[in-house]
Amino acid sequence: MYVESVLKVKGSSVVTAKPDMPVNLVAKLLADAGIGAVVISADDVHVEGILSERDIVAAIASKGEAALGMPASALMTREVVTCSPKDHIAGLMAVMTEKHIRHLPVLVDGGLAGIISIGDVVKCRVQEVESEAEALRAYVTQG
């Protein structure tokens, strides 16, 4: 299965935050949307960074309460790993595991076209495995 197939089901909506948004408001945005990361983008098209719950917790642990007043750009990951709609889910699983990341923005022609989470990847792989198992069962019972 490919990223484009996942986005057809999931949709291409991405929660973004401006680089100057205070971290406490980013945390509220994450909580309200029930998500683990936001893409940081001044124009909602170009990815400048990504800020996750993990990044916020690490900043609070090292900087204390002051981290909550900092701008998102101060804590975001600037070197964002991305993918394209043509990428295969199995390949993304390997990348996410190797790099210890849970979210991959999807880019088309340099612009934000969606986001894939580790949950999306796992759900896809489970569906693929179940489909393969069902096909094997059908083959065995027919022959």
Protein Blocks (a to p, Z undefined) as FASTA:
>chain_A
ZZklmmmmnopadcdddfklcfklmmmmmmmnopabdcddfklmaccbdcdfklmmmmmm
mnommlmmpcfklmmcfbdcdddfkbcfklmmmmmmmnopabdcddeehiafbdcdfklm
mmmmmmmmmmmmmmmmmmmmmZZ
